Amino acid sequence: MEKRKDYQFQLVEGQYTPVEAKKILLGLINSKINFHQLENFSNEIRFSENTDHSKSRIELLTTASENITDLINYSIPNDMEFKIEGTIQISLVPEKKLEPIA
């Protein structure tokens, strides 16, 4: 693979039943929520750091999960499927250097 700064990957593309869409979308969201919960816990315990970013991401992801669940519940009795296109864009950037705690 040629090394460059920006990448794009097509992770999800297609038409899915409500059950399939639920597995795909809520699986991704729950994975991200778990990541932020662990990050939040780790930073609070190890470093007594402010974890506002993780807390706000958990709130946003929880809201997204609720909205997707509403769409799934609507789609089933209305005989609808989900067309999902999910692309992830990645940029390589210099690493942040942490300042030592004095």
N, C-alpha and C positions, 0 to 999 in steps of 0.2 A: 504494500500500500504506500502510495506517495505521501510523504509527510508535508502537511500544510497547516495553516492556522484555523481554517474553518471547515467543518464537516456537516453533512446532512444525511440522516438515515430515515428511511420509511419504516416505521415500526409496525403500524397497523394500516391495512387498507382493504376494504371490502364491505360487503353487506352481511349483517348478522341478525339472528333472531334476538328477541329481547333477553332470553336466557344467556346466549353467547355474549351479547353486549354487556350484560351485567357482570359476567365473569371477567371479561377483558378490562372494562372501565373501573369497576370497583376494586378489582385486584390491583390495578396500578395505583389508584388513590389510596387504598389501605396500606400498600407498601410504602408510599410516601409519608403517610401519617405515622406509621411505625418508625420510619427513619427519623422523623422530627421528634417523636416522643423519646426515642433513645438518645438523640443528640441533646435534647432539652435536659433529660435526667442526668446524663453524663456531665454536661457543662455545669449544672447546678451543684452536683455532688463534688466533682473534682476541683473545680475552679471558682465556685461561687459566682459564676458569670451571669450577666443579664441574658435571658433567653427569649427576649421579645420577638425576635425574628421567627424562631421555631414555633412559638405560641401563635403568632398571627398566621403562619402557614398552616398550622393544624386547623385553625378556625376556618380559613378559606377552603381547605380541602374537605373539611366536614360539610360545609355548605354545598360544595360541588357534589359530594356524595349524595346528599339529600335531594338535590335537584335532579341528578341522574336517576335516582330511585323513583322519583315522581314521574319522570319520562318513561321509565320502564313500566311502571304501573299503568300509565295512560296507554302505552303502545299495545299491551297484551289484549285488552278487550276490543281494541280498534283495529286488530289485525295489521299492525305496522311492524316494520323491521328498522334496523339502524344501519345507516351508511356511515362508516367511520373511516376517517383518514387522519392518521397520526404521524407527524414527522417530528423528529427531534433535531435541533440544530446545536452543534457543539463548536465552541471557539476555544482554542488553546491560548491561555493568557499567563503572564508571569505569576508565580506563586506569591501569595501575601506572606511577608515575613512578620512573625509575631514579635512584639517588643517584650523583652524580659520584664518580669514583675519585680519591682524594687522593694 
